[in-house]
Amino acid sequence: MAGILNNKERMLDFIITQNGRSQAALGQLQAKFASFTDYHTFYARSGTVEVKNLAEDASARIFFEATSRFQDTIVPEIGPNGTVNPFRTSEYMFTGNTVLTGAIQQKGLLHEQQPVTLAQATGSIDTLVSNFTDLRIIGTKDEFALNDKFAVDVEAIKFNVTANTIFAQTQKGDIVALENAPSFFLDDRFGHYPNFKYLPPENYPEPGAPTGSQGQRIGKLLGRYPQLVRNNGVLTYETLVDNMKQLGAPRIDIKFIDTSKNNNIVAQVFEFSGQTFEKLSIVDFGAVTDDDPLSPGKHVYFVGKFRRDSSGGETFLNLFTMVFD
């Protein structure tokens, strides 16, 4: 429970959220961005004529310390078991792969829980935007910007997904043959990550020695080992485009008709099936350069699911390839 803020010692208060504490326990907490909010601030204009346009002195007011709220979660994370870590919004509770709705109690839990309809489930993710809005983050409005909204030129996109269009190499009837799909340590889409690179054993000098056993100051291969990765372990953007063309995968171009100067976008992808949902994983393929003078460079992401085969190996099933130009 939050206490009273000591205004003689602190004028800004911060906490680590519940999600942040979970990351800290796993050694995964990385603070990269910070935001400020005046959610708990009470503004009152001075009533005197001389300073009628100034704010009243707030040093004598009582303020409560910051506390964790459900609005702190705007990007739910996928847990080790592949399901989304439980979170909630003002109207829905998301637990496991189920979306629930009901009356909210004082402790922040739901009673009279009941599964939602498909229409409610797909609309429930929109309430994450409300979580972000309710944070009341302080920002700066660019008075010289032509617009401050975000809009795309299409409202809905529909793909006719079949085994032939996306999983041509792993199809088995109309069902994807998971056993035939490459495990992610053999998947070209991960070849650019350091942990997935081919690193044959090399002989280096011992500490303090001028040369190694082979008289080499630099690494010398200890033997010839097979490279168990396709395409030499590195998938280029050109090869990726050629593979998609050969596959005959459907493609849709989306234009941002209203956006900011910096084009800062936060994207997350969810899949709904009946009354259940799943958050899809996103693999960052990285940025590539091109010769476009108006929009130089592209950033590629793979969107899909991680599944385990019968031998326990993880496999990434790529559903969508997103290219931001």
N, C-alpha and C positions, 0 to 999 in steps of 0.2 A: 504494500500500500504506500502511496506517495506521501511524503511529509511536506512540511512548509519550507519553502526556499529561504535561505538566509541571504537577504538582500544586501547585507553589509559586506559579504565576501564574494557573492556570485551574482552576476547579472545575466549570464548565459548558462543554461543547464542542459546536459545531455546524458543519455543512457545508451547502453548496448541493448538492442532489441532481443526478444526471445530467439529469433532466428540467428542473430549474431552470436548469442551465447552458445547455441548449438554448434555453430561453425568454430567458435573458439575452442570448444571441448574436443573437436576433431583436428585442431591445428590448421584450420582452413580459413580463418578470419583474415580478410584483406580489406582494409579501409582505403578505398580509391576515390570516393566522392563524398561530399558533405552538403547538406541542405539545411536551411534555417526556416523556422516557422514562428509566427506570432500567434499561434492557436490559443495560448493561455493568457494572452495580453489583453488588458482592458484599456481602451482608449477613452479619454474624457477631455473635452476642451475646457480651458480655463474660463471662468465666468466673468472675470474682471474686464473692464473696457480696454485697459492699457495692453493687456496681453490676451485679448479675446481669440486670437488666431493661434495661440500656443497651447501645447498640451499641459495638463496639470502635472504637478510633481507626483511621481509614482513611488517615491522612495519609502513612503509610509504604508503602502498597500501590502496586503498579504497575498503571496503567490505560492502555488503548490509546485513541488518538484515535478519534473517530467516523469511520465510513467508509460509503460508499453501499452499500446492499443492495437486492436486488430487491423486498423488502417495501415500499420507499419508494413504489412505484406502487400506488395503490388506486383511482385514477380515471384510466384510460388516456385519452390525448388523440388526437383525430383530426388527422392530418397534412394538408399542403397537397394531397396527391393523393387525399384522401377516405378513405384507409385508416387504421386505428389504428396509432399508433406502436408498434413492437415492445416487448413486455413479457413477463414470465414470473411464474409462481407456483411453489410448491414442487413441483407435479406437471406443469405444462403450459407450453409456449412458444407465444406468440401472435405471429405474424409475418405481415404483410400481411393477408389474409383467411383464414388457415389456422391451425388449432389442432393442435399437435403434442405428442406425449408421448414419453418415453424416459428413459434413465438420464442423470443430471446429472453432468457432469465437474467437476473442481476449478475451472476457469475460469468456471463458471457457464453453459456452453453444453450443448447436448444432443447426444448421439451416438445412433446407431440411431434416428433420428427417424422417426416414422411418424404418418400422419394418424389422428385419433381417430374413433370412431363418433359418430352424431348424439346418442345418449344421453350419451356422454362430453363432447361439445362443449357441450351445454346445461348440464351440471353443472360444467363447467370454470370458468365465471364465478363460481360459488360460492366458489372458492378465493381470489378477491379479498378476501373477508371474512377469510380466514386471513392474508392480507398485512396487513390492518388490525390484526388481533388480535396478530400477531407483533411489531408496533411497540411493544407494551407501554406505551402512553401512560398517563401518570399523570393520574388524574382524582379527582374528589370524589364520593363516593356520598351522595345525598340521603337521610338517614335518615328524613325525614318524608314521602317520596314513597310513594304507595300501591303502585306497582310500578316496576320498573326494566327491564322487557322491552318488546319491540316486536312486535306481532302484528296481523294484519288478519283480517277475518272470512271471507275466501275464500282457498283455497289455490291455485286455478288459475282463469284466465279464458280463455274461448275466444270469439273473434269469427268470424262467418261473413263474411269480407271478399270483396266482389265489386266490379266496376267500377261497378255501379249505386249501391252504398251509400256509397262514399267519393269516387269520382272521376266523379260524375254529369256534370259540365260538361266533362270532358276525356276521356270514354270514346271508345274506338274498338274496338268489339267487346268482347273481354275484356282488351284491352291498353290501358294508359294512353297517350294521345297526348301525348308530352312536348312536341312542337312547339306544341300548343294550350294548354299550361299557361302562365300568366304568369311571366315572369322575376321574380326576387325583388325587383328594384328597382321593379317595378310591382305587387308583391304587397301586398295590404292588411295582411297580418300583420306587415309590417315598417314600416308607415306611422308608428308612434309613435317610431321611432329617429331621432335628429337627422340622421344621414347620409342618411336616406330621405325627409325632409320636403321639401315643395315650398318652395323658396327663390327666388322671382323676384328678378332683379337690381334693386337700389335705388341711388339716388343719395345719397351722404352728403357732408357738407362735407369739404374737404381739411383736412389737419392744420393747425391754427392759424387756419383761416377761420371766421368767425362763422356763415355760412350756405353752403348748397350752390349749385350753378348755377341751381337752380330757386327759390332763396330759402327753402329749407327747412332747419331745424335737424335734423330727423329724416329717416329714409329716405323717399324718394319713388320710386315705381315708374318704371322707365325705359321700360316698355312693357307691352303685354298679351301674355302668353305662355301657351300652353295648359298645363294641369295634367294631365300624363299619368299620373295615378294614379286608380284607381277609388275611389268612396265618399269623394271629397274628401281622400284620403290618410290618413284616420283611421278605423280599425275599432273601434267601441265593443263592449263586452261584450254589450250587448243585441242589437246587430246580429249578432254572432257566434252567439249562442244561437238567434236566429231563422233564420239560415242553416243551422245544423245540424239544426233541426227540419224545415225545408223539404227538406233533403237526405235526411232519414230515416236519419241515421247511428245505428248501434246505441249504446246507452249502458248502462254498468254502474256502480253506486254501490258504493264500497269504504269500509268503516268501519274506523277504527283502534280496536281494542278494548283494546289495551295500548300505551301510549306514555308519554313523559316529560312533564314540565310545559312545557318549552320547545318540544317537538315539532320538534326538529332532525332533519331528514331529508336524507340524501344519496341521490339516485336517478340511475341511469344505465340506458339501455335498449339491449339488444342484439338483433339479429335473426340467427337461425340458419337455414341452408338447406343440407341435406346435411352435408358436413364443413367448410363455410365459415361465417364469421360476419361481421357488420358492426355497428359501433356507430352507433346512430341519433343524429342531431343534435337538440338541444333549443333552441328559440327562446323566450326569455322575453317573454311578452306583457305582463307586469306585474301589479300588484295593483289590484283594483277594490273599491269599497266597496259595502256592502249594508245592509239594515235588520235583519239578524239580531242580536238582543241577546245570544244565547249564543255565537255564533261570527261576529263581525263581520269582513267582508272576505273576498275570495277571491284566489287567485293562479293565473294561467292560463299554461300552457306548451303549445307546439306541438312535437310529436315527429314527425320524418320524415327525409327524405334530400335531399341536394343532388345534382343531376345537371346536366350540360351538354347543351344542345341542339345542333343542327347548326350554328348560327351562333356557338357558343362562349359563349352566355349561360347563367348559372347559374339553375336553377329549383329551388324548394323544394317537394317533394312531401310534403304534410302527411298523415301516417298516423293519428295520434292527437292528440286535444286533451285535455290533463289539467288538471282544475280542482281545486285544493286549497282546501278550505273550512275 
